[in-house]
Amino acid sequence: MARPGKLNEEAASVLVADTDRASAMMVARCLTQVGYDVTLAFTGEEALTLLRGGRDFDALVTDLRLYGSGKEPLWCAARRGAPATTILVSLECSEVANVAALLRDGIDDFVVKGAEAVHVPARLQIALVRKHAIEAARVYQSSLERRVAVHADRGRRMFNHFLQVLMQVLEAKDDATYEGSTRVAGLAAALAARLQPHDREFCSQVRVAALFHDIGMVGISDTILHKPGRLGPDEEAEIRRHPEIGERILRPLFEGNAITAMVRSHHEQWNGEGYPDGLSGDETPLGARIVAVADAFGAMISARSHRPALSPEHALHILKDGAGEQWDHTVIEALLALDAAEGVEALLSGDSHEVARAVVAAAPQPAAEAMLADLAPELLSLLTSVRPRRPVLWAEGVVNGEALRSLKAQVEELRESGCQDILLDMHRVCALDADGAESLWLLDQQVRRTGGRIALRDVPESILPTLCAAPLGGTLLFERSPIRGHALKG
């Protein structure tokens, strides 16, 4: 924890502004004694000139009612012009009820007039350390976000390269299957855009599913794939396994994504006579119904070992006749509309770069998982080390040796669990015996080892001699200090 008056091992610069010269000079003297670099201003205009003069003050200590120019309080002008400056205001007892609103509006802390010299050094140090910690966490978060972006970009490139390898495997297995897949992807994407023009994610998923719809062919024997003539019943059954094989291949890449369902179901038929699950009508995902039509059209106009290629007109006629039986009639209508508007053949050109971009956009999962696995230790460290509030223990009433030993055990438990900067808030201590004073000294040593401190509030004069007799070097003695933190049982 930073020493009083120090921030990053340099003297913190403080502007003290108050029309009450005696009060301002007393506060300045107290701050200077504990190491702050203090500048004085006795009018609001003078303070504004200093704030706007190019020097960055770490903190401003001012009267709540001191005005800079016009009707705007000095602290408001300072907050607007120097948002990083810590602002501590002094106010009357009658104004304490407005503290919550003032804290929301931008002050960092306050002291009650008449006790500035006693309270300002400690309250200012707490506010400075708190703001410094928040700023450090913000800078670290910004740095982490930049590193996450770099890892994400690297993950996308790696994933893209992997998909290109997968496409090359399909090409090496069967040139016709690879070429057909790239051509079908363009037509399927156009059909998806026709049917769901405002759903870009769906269109991207359909394009990817069309590209890899026959990836399962890598699990089929070359003898069957390259056999001249028609296939026998057993060979036909083997070929029909490729949608399920394709789903298994793609599931790790697109887990939780609609793409795998589209690949599995692209040979289902509207009348329920397709495979592998015998789905009918709307039971088959729309994306799969689109891929089915695009695949059928692409296959018809391509030459096969057992037949020549059909003309586009002939293929469209067959598809139109099968609408409502083998294929979804709405998809066929979209295909006919596309043909009338653009010519279907032009949509079979399949830009491989555009397909690759669609694949990466549709399935960032592996990249994200790899990225998070790589960053997991740093993220865990960030979550466990950056704490918006310090651990706080409360104690009040009669504080004797037994009670303090119980608190000491709680502090030790917190320290062993990794908590730092523990604050023990001892409020309205009404009695403290000699045994308690010694135990308090031991507790103070333990709390200070965590970087924290003990705060004694509303201490009656009757026990001050006992406290003064104990060597409590790190303990703060002051009457009022609203402590904000997470309440732990104390």
C-alpha positions as CSV (number, residue, x, y, z in Angstrom):
1,M,0.0,0.0,0.0
2,A,1.3,3.5,-0.8
3,R,2.8,5.5,2.0
4,P,1.0,8.7,3.1
5,G,1.8,11.5,0.7
6,K,3.2,9.1,-1.9
7,L,1.7,7.8,-5.2
8,N,3.9,5.5,-7.3
9,E,6.8,6.5,-5.0
10,E,6.4,10.2,-5.9
11,A,5.0,13.0,-3.8
12,A,1.3,13.4,-4.6
13,S,0.5,17.0,-5.7
14,V,-2.5,18.5,-3.9
15,L,-4.2,21.9,-4.5
16,V,-5.8,23.2,-1.4
17,A,-8.4,25.9,-2.1
18,D,-10.3,27.8,0.6
19,T,-11.2,31.5,1.2
20,D,-10.5,30.8,4.9
21,R,-6.7,31.4,4.9
22,A,-6.1,30.1,8.3
23,S,-7.9,26.8,7.7
24,A,-6.3,26.4,4.3
25,M,-2.8,26.9,5.7
26,M,-3.4,24.5,8.5
27,V,-4.5,21.8,6.1
28,A,-1.6,22.5,3.9
29,R,0.8,22.2,6.8
30,C,-0.6,18.9,7.9
31,L,-0.4,17.5,4.3
32,T,3.1,18.8,3.9
33,Q,4.2,17.1,7.1
34,V,3.2,13.6,5.7
35,G,4.9,14.1,2.4
36,Y,2.4,15.8,0.0
37,D,3.4,18.5,-2.5
38,V,0.9,21.2,-1.6
39,T,-0.1,24.3,-3.6
40,L,-2.4,26.9,-2.0
41,A,-5.2,29.0,-3.6
42,F,-7.4,31.5,-1.6
43,T,-10.0,32.2,-4.3
44,G,-12.0,30.1,-6.7
45,E,-10.6,32.1,-9.7
46,E,-7.0,31.5,-8.5
47,A,-7.7,27.8,-8.1
48,L,-9.3,27.5,-11.6
49,T,-6.2,29.3,-13.1
50,L,-3.9,26.8,-11.4
51,L,-6.1,23.8,-12.6
52,R,-6.1,25.1,-16.2
53,G,-2.5,26.1,-16.2
54,G,-1.2,22.8,-17.5
55,R,-0.2,21.2,-14.2
56,D,-1.9,17.9,-13.3
57,F,-2.8,17.8,-9.7
58,D,-3.4,14.4,-8.1
59,A,-6.0,15.9,-5.7
60,L,-8.1,19.0,-4.9
61,V,-9.1,19.8,-1.3
62,T,-11.7,22.5,-1.3
63,D,-14.8,24.0,0.4
64,L,-18.1,22.6,-1.0
65,R,-19.3,26.2,-1.3
66,L,-16.2,27.7,-3.0
67,Y,-17.2,28.9,-6.5
68,G,-14.8,29.1,-9.4
69,S,-16.6,31.4,-11.9
70,G,-20.2,32.3,-12.1
71,K,-22.5,30.0,-10.2
72,E,-20.6,26.8,-10.7
73,P,-18.8,25.3,-7.6
74,L,-15.1,24.9,-8.0
75,W,-15.2,21.1,-7.5
76,C,-17.7,20.8,-10.4
77,A,-15.4,22.7,-12.7
78,A,-12.5,20.6,-11.6
79,R,-14.3,17.4,-12.1
80,R,-15.3,18.4,-15.7
81,G,-11.9,19.7,-16.6
82,A,-9.7,17.1,-14.8
83,P,-11.7,13.9,-14.4
84,A,-8.6,12.0,-13.1
85,T,-8.2,14.4,-10.1
86,T,-9.2,13.1,-6.7
87,I,-11.6,15.6,-5.1
88,L,-12.1,16.0,-1.3
89,V,-14.6,18.6,-0.1
90,S,-15.2,20.1,3.4
91,L,-18.8,20.7,4.4
92,E,-20.9,21.7,7.3
93,C,-22.6,19.2,9.6
94,S,-26.0,20.2,8.2
95,E,-24.8,19.3,4.7
96,V,-23.8,15.7,5.5
97,A,-27.3,14.5,4.4
98,N,-26.4,15.5,0.8
99,V,-23.2,13.3,0.7
100,A,-24.8,10.5,-1.3
101,A,-25.8,12.8,-4.1
102,L,-22.4,14.5,-4.0
103,L,-20.6,11.2,-4.3
104,R,-22.8,10.3,-7.3
105,D,-22.0,13.7,-8.9
106,G,-18.3,13.3,-8.7
107,I,-16.6,14.0,-5.4
108,D,-14.4,11.2,-4.0
109,D,-14.7,11.9,-0.3
110,F,-15.5,14.5,2.3
111,V,-14.6,15.9,5.8
112,V,-16.7,17.9,8.2
113,K,-15.5,21.5,8.8
114,G,-13.7,22.1,12.0
115,A,-11.7,18.8,11.9
116,E,-10.0,19.1,8.5
117,A,-6.5,19.0,10.0
118,V,-7.2,15.7,11.8
119,H,-9.1,14.0,9.0
120,V,-7.8,15.3,5.7
121,P,-4.5,13.4,5.5
122,A,-6.0,10.0,6.2
123,R,-9.1,10.5,4.1
124,L,-7.1,11.9,1.2
125,Q,-4.7,9.0,1.2
126,I,-7.5,6.5,1.2
127,A,-9.2,8.3,-1.7
128,L,-6.0,8.5,-3.7
129,V,-5.1,4.8,-3.2
130,R,-8.7,3.8,-4.2
131,K,-8.6,5.9,-7.4
132,H,-5.1,4.7,-8.2
133,A,-6.3,1.1,-7.9
134,I,-9.3,1.7,-10.1
135,E,-7.1,3.4,-12.8
136,A,-4.6,0.5,-12.6
137,A,-7.4,-2.0,-13.1
138,R,-8.8,0.0,-16.1
139,V,-5.3,0.1,-17.7
140,Y,-4.9,-3.6,-17.2
141,Q,-8.3,-4.3,-18.6
142,S,-7.5,-2.2,-21.7
143,S,-4.3,-4.1,-22.1
144,L,-6.0,-7.4,-21.7
145,E,-8.7,-6.5,-24.3
146,R,-5.9,-5.7,-26.8
147,R,-4.2,-9.0,-26.2
148,V,-7.5,-10.8,-26.5
149,A,-8.1,-9.2,-29.9
150,V,-4.6,-10.3,-31.0
151,H,-5.3,-13.9,-29.8
152,A,-8.7,-13.8,-31.5
153,D,-7.2,-12.7,-34.8
154,R,-4.6,-15.4,-34.6
155,G,-7.3,-18.0,-33.7
156,R,-9.4,-17.0,-36.8
157,R,-6.3,-17.3,-39.0
158,M,-5.5,-20.8,-37.6
159,F,-9.2,-21.9,-38.0
160,N,-9.2,-20.6,-41.6
161,H,-6.1,-22.6,-42.4
162,F,-7.6,-25.7,-40.8
163,L,-10.7,-25.4,-42.9
164,Q,-8.6,-25.0,-46.0
165,V,-6.9,-28.2,-45.1
166,L,-10.3,-29.9,-44.7
167,M,-11.4,-28.7,-48.1
168,Q,-8.1,-30.0,-49.6
169,V,-8.8,-33.4,-48.0
170,L,-12.2,-33.4,-49.7
171,E,-10.6,-32.4,-53.0
172,A,-7.9,-35.1,-52.8
173,K,-10.6,-37.7,-52.1
174,D,-12.8,-36.8,-55.0
175,D,-12.4,-33.8,-57.3
176,A,-16.0,-33.9,-58.5
177,T,-17.3,-33.8,-54.9
178,Y,-15.0,-30.9,-54.0
179,E,-16.0,-28.9,-57.1
180,G,-19.6,-29.6,-56.6
181,S,-19.5,-28.5,-53.0
182,T,-17.9,-25.1,-53.9
183,R,-20.5,-24.5,-56.7
184,V,-23.5,-25.5,-54.5
185,A,-22.4,-23.2,-51.7
186,G,-23.0,-20.1,-53.9
187,L,-26.5,-21.2,-55.0
188,A,-27.5,-22.2,-51.5
189,A,-26.4,-18.9,-50.1
190,A,-28.4,-17.1,-52.8
191,L,-31.5,-19.1,-51.9
192,A,-31.1,-18.5,-48.2
193,A,-30.8,-14.7,-48.9
194,R,-34.0,-14.9,-51.0
195,L,-35.9,-16.7,-48.2
196,Q,-34.4,-15.0,-45.2
197,P,-33.2,-11.7,-46.5
198,H,-32.6,-10.1,-43.1
199,D,-30.9,-13.0,-41.3
200,R,-27.2,-12.7,-42.3
201,E,-26.2,-15.4,-39.7
202,F,-28.6,-17.9,-41.2
203,C,-27.3,-17.2,-44.8
204,S,-23.7,-17.6,-43.6
205,Q,-24.6,-20.9,-42.0
206,V,-26.3,-22.2,-45.1
207,R,-23.3,-21.3,-47.2
208,V,-21.0,-23.2,-44.9
209,A,-23.3,-26.3,-44.7
210,A,-23.5,-26.4,-48.5
211,L,-19.7,-26.2,-48.7
212,F,-19.2,-29.2,-46.4
213,H,-22.5,-31.1,-47.0
214,D,-20.6,-34.0,-48.6
215,I,-17.5,-33.9,-46.3
216,G,-18.7,-37.3,-45.1
217,M,-17.6,-38.8,-48.4
218,V,-14.1,-39.0,-47.0
219,G,-15.3,-42.0,-45.0
220,I,-16.6,-43.8,-48.1
221,S,-14.5,-46.3,-50.0
222,D,-12.8,-45.0,-53.1
223,T,-14.0,-48.1,-54.9
224,I,-17.6,-47.0,-54.4
225,L,-17.0,-43.4,-55.2
226,H,-15.2,-44.1,-58.5
227,K,-17.3,-47.1,-59.6
228,P,-18.5,-46.8,-63.2
229,G,-22.2,-47.4,-63.7
230,R,-24.9,-47.8,-61.1
231,L,-24.3,-48.8,-57.5
232,G,-25.7,-51.9,-56.0
233,P,-28.0,-52.0,-52.9
234,D,-25.1,-52.5,-50.4
235,E,-23.0,-49.8,-52.1
236,E,-26.0,-47.4,-52.1
237,A,-26.5,-48.1,-48.3
238,E,-22.8,-47.3,-47.8
239,I,-23.1,-44.0,-49.7
240,R,-26.1,-43.1,-47.6
241,R,-23.9,-43.1,-44.5
242,H,-22.1,-39.9,-45.6
243,P,-24.5,-37.4,-44.0
244,E,-24.0,-39.0,-40.5
245,I,-20.2,-39.2,-41.1
246,G,-20.2,-35.6,-42.1
247,E,-22.1,-34.6,-39.0
248,R,-19.5,-36.4,-36.8
249,I,-16.6,-34.8,-38.6
250,L,-18.1,-31.3,-38.2
251,R,-19.6,-31.5,-34.7
252,P,-16.3,-30.5,-32.9
253,L,-16.0,-27.5,-35.1
254,F,-19.6,-26.3,-35.1
255,E,-20.9,-27.6,-31.7
256,G,-24.1,-26.0,-30.8
257,N,-24.5,-24.6,-34.3
258,A,-27.3,-25.3,-36.8
259,I,-24.7,-26.2,-39.5
260,T,-24.3,-29.8,-38.3
261,A,-28.0,-30.4,-38.5
262,M,-28.1,-29.0,-42.0
263,V,-25.3,-31.3,-43.1
264,R,-27.0,-34.4,-41.5
265,S,-30.4,-33.7,-43.0
266,H,-29.6,-32.5,-46.5
267,H,-30.8,-35.8,-48.0
268,E,-34.2,-35.7,-46.2
269,Q,-37.2,-35.4,-48.4
270,W,-40.4,-33.3,-48.0
271,N,-42.5,-36.6,-48.1
272,G,-40.4,-38.3,-45.4
273,E,-38.8,-40.8,-47.8
274,G,-35.3,-39.4,-47.4
275,Y,-32.4,-40.4,-45.1
276,P,-30.9,-40.8,-42.6
277,D,-33.8,-40.0,-40.2
278,G,-36.9,-40.1,-42.4
279,L,-37.9,-36.5,-41.5
280,S,-40.8,-34.9,-43.4
281,G,-42.0,-31.4,-44.1
282,D,-40.9,-28.8,-41.6
283,E,-39.2,-31.4,-39.4
284,T,-36.2,-31.0,-41.7
285,P,-34.3,-27.7,-40.9
286,L,-34.9,-25.0,-43.5
287,G,-31.2,-24.7,-44.1
288,A,-31.0,-28.5,-45.0
289,R,-34.0,-28.1,-47.4
290,I,-32.2,-25.3,-49.1
291,V,-29.0,-27.3,-49.4
292,A,-31.0,-30.3,-50.7
293,V,-32.4,-28.2,-53.6
294,A,-29.0,-26.6,-54.4
295,D,-27.2,-30.0,-54.3
296,A,-29.8,-31.7,-56.5
297,F,-29.6,-28.9,-59.1
298,G,-25.8,-29.0,-59.1
299,A,-25.7,-32.8,-59.4
300,M,-28.2,-32.8,-62.3
301,I,-26.2,-30.4,-64.4
302,S,-22.9,-32.2,-63.7
303,A,-21.8,-35.4,-65.6
304,R,-21.7,-38.6,-63.7
305,S,-20.1,-41.9,-64.5
306,H,-23.5,-43.5,-65.3
307,R,-25.1,-40.5,-67.1
308,P,-24.3,-37.3,-69.0
309,A,-25.0,-33.8,-67.6
310,L,-28.6,-32.4,-67.9
311,S,-29.3,-29.0,-69.2
312,P,-30.2,-26.3,-66.6
313,E,-33.7,-26.1,-68.1
314,H,-34.2,-29.9,-67.8
315,A,-32.9,-29.8,-64.2
316,L,-35.3,-27.0,-63.3
317,H,-38.2,-28.9,-64.8
318,I,-37.4,-32.0,-62.7
319,L,-37.1,-29.9,-59.5
320,K,-40.4,-28.2,-60.3
321,D,-42.2,-31.5,-60.8
322,G,-40.8,-32.8,-57.5
323,A,-41.9,-29.7,-55.4
324,G,-44.0,-30.7,-52.5
325,E,-42.9,-34.3,-52.8
326,Q,-39.2,-34.7,-52.7
327,W,-38.3,-31.0,-52.2
328,D,-39.8,-28.1,-50.3
329,H,-42.0,-26.2,-52.7
330,T,-41.1,-22.8,-51.2
331,V,-37.4,-23.4,-51.9
332,I,-38.2,-24.5,-55.4
333,E,-40.2,-21.3,-55.9
334,A,-37.3,-19.3,-54.7
335,L,-35.0,-21.2,-57.1
336,L,-37.3,-20.4,-60.1
337,A,-37.5,-16.7,-59.0
338,L,-33.7,-16.6,-58.9
339,D,-33.4,-18.2,-62.3
340,A,-35.9,-15.6,-63.8
341,A,-34.0,-12.7,-62.2
342,E,-30.3,-13.7,-62.6
343,G,-29.9,-17.1,-64.2
344,V,-29.2,-20.0,-61.8
345,E,-25.9,-21.0,-63.6
346,A,-24.3,-17.7,-62.6
347,L,-24.9,-18.5,-58.9
348,L,-22.9,-21.7,-59.1
349,S,-19.5,-20.0,-59.3
350,G,-18.7,-20.3,-55.6
351,D,-16.0,-17.8,-54.6
352,S,-13.7,-19.8,-52.3
353,H,-12.5,-16.7,-50.4
354,E,-16.0,-15.6,-49.7
355,V,-16.9,-19.1,-48.6
356,A,-13.8,-19.2,-46.2
357,R,-14.9,-15.8,-44.7
358,A,-18.4,-17.2,-44.2
359,V,-17.0,-20.3,-42.5
360,V,-14.9,-18.3,-40.0
361,A,-17.9,-16.0,-39.3
362,A,-20.3,-18.9,-38.8
363,A,-18.0,-21.0,-36.5
364,P,-15.7,-19.0,-34.3
365,Q,-16.0,-21.6,-31.5
366,P,-12.6,-23.4,-31.9
367,A,-10.8,-20.1,-32.2
368,A,-12.6,-18.7,-29.1
369,E,-12.0,-21.9,-27.2
370,A,-8.3,-22.0,-28.1
371,M,-8.0,-18.3,-27.2
372,L,-9.7,-18.7,-23.8
373,A,-7.6,-21.7,-23.0
374,D,-4.5,-19.8,-23.8
375,L,-5.6,-16.8,-21.7
376,A,-7.4,-18.8,-18.9
377,P,-4.6,-18.3,-16.3
378,E,-4.4,-14.6,-16.9
379,L,-8.2,-14.2,-16.8
380,L,-8.4,-16.2,-13.6
381,S,-5.6,-14.1,-12.1
382,L,-7.4,-10.9,-13.1
383,L,-10.7,-12.1,-11.6
384,T,-9.1,-13.1,-8.3
385,S,-6.8,-10.1,-7.9
386,V,-8.8,-7.1,-9.0
387,R,-11.2,-6.5,-6.2
388,P,-13.5,-3.4,-6.4
389,R,-13.9,-3.4,-2.6
390,R,-11.5,-4.2,0.2
391,P,-12.4,-6.8,2.8
392,V,-13.8,-5.1,5.9
393,L,-14.3,-6.5,9.4
394,W,-16.5,-4.7,11.9
395,A,-16.2,-4.7,15.7
396,E,-18.0,-2.6,18.3
397,G,-18.8,-2.4,22.0
398,V,-16.6,-4.1,24.5
399,V,-13.3,-5.1,23.0
400,N,-11.3,-7.4,25.2
401,G,-8.6,-9.9,24.7
402,E,-10.9,-12.8,23.8
403,A,-12.8,-10.7,21.2
404,L,-9.6,-9.5,19.6
405,R,-8.2,-13.0,19.4
406,S,-11.4,-14.0,17.6
407,L,-10.9,-11.1,15.1
408,K,-7.2,-12.2,14.7
409,A,-8.4,-15.7,13.7
410,Q,-10.7,-14.2,11.1
411,V,-8.0,-11.9,9.7
412,E,-5.7,-14.9,9.4
413,E,-8.4,-16.9,7.6
414,L,-8.9,-14.0,5.1
415,R,-5.2,-13.6,4.6
416,E,-4.7,-17.4,3.9
417,S,-7.5,-17.2,1.3
418,G,-5.6,-14.5,-0.6
419,C,-7.3,-11.3,0.7
420,Q,-5.1,-8.2,0.9
421,D,-5.6,-4.7,2.2
422,I,-7.9,-5.7,5.0
423,L,-9.6,-2.9,6.9
424,L,-10.7,-3.6,10.5
425,D,-13.4,-1.0,11.4
426,M,-13.8,-0.8,15.2
427,H,-16.8,1.4,15.9
428,R,-18.0,2.8,19.3
429,V,-15.4,0.8,21.3
430,C,-16.7,1.5,24.9
431,A,-14.2,-0.6,26.9
432,L,-10.7,-1.9,26.4
433,D,-8.7,-3.6,29.2
434,A,-4.9,-4.1,29.4
435,D,-5.2,-7.6,27.9
436,G,-7.2,-6.1,25.1
437,A,-4.6,-3.4,24.4
438,E,-1.9,-6.0,24.0
439,S,-4.1,-8.1,21.8
440,L,-5.0,-5.0,19.8
441,W,-1.3,-4.4,19.2
442,L,-0.8,-8.0,17.9
443,L,-3.9,-7.7,15.7
444,D,-2.6,-4.4,14.3
445,Q,0.7,-6.2,13.3
446,Q,-1.3,-8.9,11.6
447,V,-3.6,-6.5,9.7
448,R,-0.6,-4.4,8.5
449,R,1.0,-7.5,7.0
450,T,-1.9,-7.7,4.6
451,G,-1.3,-4.1,3.6
452,G,-4.4,-3.0,5.6
453,R,-5.0,-1.0,8.7
454,I,-7.3,-0.6,11.7
455,A,-9.7,2.3,11.9
456,L,-11.0,3.3,15.3
457,R,-14.2,5.5,15.2
458,D,-16.2,7.3,17.9
459,V,-13.6,6.4,20.5
460,P,-14.5,7.7,24.0
461,E,-11.9,9.7,25.8
462,S,-11.9,7.3,28.7
463,I,-10.0,4.6,26.8
464,L,-7.6,6.9,24.9
465,P,-4.9,6.6,27.6
466,T,-5.0,2.8,27.2
467,L,-4.7,3.1,23.4
468,C,-1.9,5.6,23.6
469,A,0.0,3.2,25.8
470,A,0.0,0.6,23.1
471,P,2.5,0.9,20.2
472,L,-0.1,1.1,17.4
473,G,2.1,2.6,14.7
474,G,-0.3,1.8,11.8
475,T,-3.6,2.4,13.6
476,L,-5.7,5.4,12.6
477,L,-7.5,7.3,15.3
478,F,-10.3,9.5,14.2
479,E,-13.9,10.1,15.1
480,R,-15.9,9.7,11.9
481,S,-15.1,7.7,8.8
482,P,-17.9,6.2,6.7
483,I,-16.4,2.9,5.5
484,R,-17.7,1.4,2.3
485,G,-16.8,-2.2,1.6
486,H,-18.0,-5.8,1.7
487,A,-19.3,-6.7,5.2
488,L,-17.7,-9.8,6.6
489,K,-18.9,-11.3,9.9
490,G,-17.1,-9.6,12.7
